[in-house]
Structures are given as structure tokens and as C-alpha cells.
């Protein structure tokens, strides 16, 4: 086997496309958006701020048999007093020798940079895909999560990795009708707390600008205590807005503000585009974007991307305004169920949000850690 560091655009294309070829016959795999991956893994992307990274491809002869993205996030290491090399976008054939080669390659660079642990899958920031699937292999992955076969987990165990943290994912059934008690409660909380739900009618910047720049600082404040959280810096905010804005459906953008029009809570959800992505192997151009948008229009699944509440309004009930409005819109558009996305298994506050809904835990993913490998 030969390990090659990716340095050209052509090799970066091979890197991005490898899992799509690996899982071409798997009905549960959803490819990433090719264009977004190419942009994010380019040398000057803003998500690399405070990070060093390398992309590696593993070849057996002329055939690609594995890939991995190696990341040293200096901000995270300083914040958590660690010396960790993160790995992400790890994919390989079912051959433990390939996985061992990947880990030894990571360890060599980690040792060179003074790191002492390998941890992953973790990304450049928390807006990246994270976690290796450990349960729910016969469920379609959201386009914002990773998919992998069961043998990945077995390889990790064989190589001495231990679970560092686990996330769970829920499928929440949308009720047939909106409970009038929920509407009454939402109004009561709005009146009592002096807050209101903002309904945007256009994606025009003049309507979005007052709120869009408040979303990420609020998210940083709300998520700061969560596992390995890396705040979204100013230089990345515009890039994320550029990536997410085209696919956002305004009916599923819930913004809660106080009497001074300050954002105190938000929810961002989108109709799932996975069927459109699968049809074009993740490529939006030249014509994939048509089926991407069409699949969103026809989807019966709502992907919950982000929900956050200002800690000052913790336990205030303001999330009721978001849920009441989202459920009302989901019923209107004949959505059948929602995907929660990854939630920390230990985050009992989030788990409690679904207790009054018909739901099931259908996927679980973990992050693995171990000391670096001997590279002699």
C-alpha cells in the first residue's frame, strides 16, 4: 500500500468522491454535496482558521482503498488542554491493514507536531460532520451526517480505540393535527416573557441581516459547554450563511426575539434533500441542483439542523414558540416525521424535549480516542 498526501485539485476530487464509489450500491448512504466538500477542503477555506490539516489517500496499486482528513485544531487543544490530532472523513475498504496504515500515517504527523492522541471523527469546527455511526446502519443518513459500514467500528476496536463520547439521533413523528393546547401555551409564554416569533417573508438581505449575524454568537453562547465545542468565528459566519441560505425554507426558520428585537432563540430546519443528492452522487452541477430542490419540495422528512436558546432564557419555555410554529408548518406541508440530528447522549435537557412526542431513537454515533501509534 502507498499513502499519498493530497496536493492537487484532481486528487482532492478523488478524495471527495471516494466514499460515493465505496457505497455506490448501499441504499442508506447519502453522499455529501460535492461542491461544498471541494470548497471546504481547499487550502484557503475560512473553516481552517486556527487549524492545520492534511488529506491522505491510500492506494493498493492504482486503486484507492482508503482516505482520511487529519486536523490539528490549535484553538480546541488550547481550550481543553489537550494535544489531540483529529481525524475526519475516514473511509476505507474492509481491510484492517488499510485502517492501520491510516492510523500510523496520522500518528507520524501527530508525533511530528507534538500531539499525543488521535480522536475522531471530529471536524474543523462543530459545523462539520462528526461521529462514526455505531447503530442504525439500515437508516438513511442525513446530508449533514456521516455514514459508515459496521466494520469501521470493528476496526476501531481492534486497533485499541475507546469511545470518548456518543451522540444519539431521534425520529420524531409529526402529529396529524396541531394540539390547540400547544398554541395556547406558546401564546401564554410569549405574553409572559415579552417575546415574539419573527416570520420572515423573504430571503432578501435587508430582512435577514438584522438576525443572521445574531445566530452564530447565540449558538456559541448556547453550545459552549458541549463536548469539544469550537465557536464559530466571524470569518466563518459569512461562509456558512452562503452555504445554508439557498436551501433554507423560510417556513422552517423560527426566530424568537425579545422586546428589543434581540434574538434569544432560533430553529433552522429544512426538508430533506437526500434523494436528490443520491440521484446525482452528490454533484449539484450541472443539473443536480434541480433534483436537489425538487427532492426538498417533495420530501416527507424534515431535517432539524440547529436549535439554540440563550442561556438567560433557559427553562423559560421559549422553545414552545419554535415547536408550535414548526409543527404547524410541517402539517401544512404534509411532513411525516423529523430527524433530530446528533444529540449528545448525556445532554438530558435536549433528550427531554421529545418526551411528549411520538419518537424513537434510531441511530447512534460515537467519537473514538487512543494514544498515537508506534510508527517504527
Secondary structure, 3 states (H helix, E strand, C coil): CEEEECCCHHHHHHHHHHHHHHCCCCCCCCCCCHHHHHHHCCCCCHHHCCEEEEEEEEEECCEEEEEEEEEEEHHHHHHCCCCEEEEEEEEECCCHHHHHHHHHHHHHHHHHCCCCEEEECCCCCCCCCCCEEEECCCCCCCCCCCCCCHHHHHHHHHCCCEEEEEEEEEEEECCCCCCHHHHHHHHHHHHHHCCEEECCCCCCHHHHHHHHHHHHHHHHHHHCCCCCCCCCCHHHHHHHHHHHHCCCCHHHEEEEECCCCCEEEEEEEEECCHHHHHHCCCCCCCCHHHHHHHHHHHCCEEEEEEEEECHHHCCCCCHHHHHHHHHHHHHHCCCCEEECCCEECCCHHHHHHHCCCCEEEEEEEEEEEEECCCCC
